[in-house]
Amino acid sequence: DLQGENFNIDHIVVSPAGVFCIETKSRAKYALEDGKSNARVDFDGKMLNFPSHKETKPVEQVRRNAKWLKDWLAKASAERVDVRPVLALPGWWVENKTRSDVLLVSGKNIRGFLKNSTTGTPLNPEQMQRIVHQIEQRCRDVEPSGYPQKKISPFTAK
């Protein structure tokens, strides 16, 4: 989870194939006569076509996030890096109807999808290390939120 300005990026993958910005969305399935069509989402590069409705906002969001990450990494690492937006819809049967800059995946075998995809910028080990370092520095700069943290002495009986 990487914090941006008033938003967050769910996951980032840095690999020899490039940098991937991953947004994960969950959507409920509705009871239809045919169970298989109930679990299928078609993607035309712009719109997610679910059995019960259509959406564009998750696609727009992951594109925005990937652009922000690309711009931020260029400033932070002083080198241009392409970032591929990836939208994960766990539990859905994904049907990509056309080629798109956004990679839509169900979550199953995401490693295989990313391994066989490219961002256009292959990375060498040194570049990957610099990019990961910048991401880690930003993640560590965010104060934890949520439940208050109790400080426990290692000498306190439990």
Secondary structure as UniProt FT lines:
FT   STRAND          2..3
FT   STRAND          8..9
FT   STRAND          11..15
FT   TURN            16..17
FT   STRAND          18..24
FT   HELIX           35..38
FT   STRAND          40..43
FT   STRAND          48..49
FT   STRAND          54..55
FT   HELIX           57..77
FT   STRAND          83..88
FT   TURN            90..91
FT   STRAND          93..96
FT   STRAND          103..105
FT   TURN            108..109
FT   HELIX           110..116
FT   HELIX           125..140
FT   TURN            154..155
//
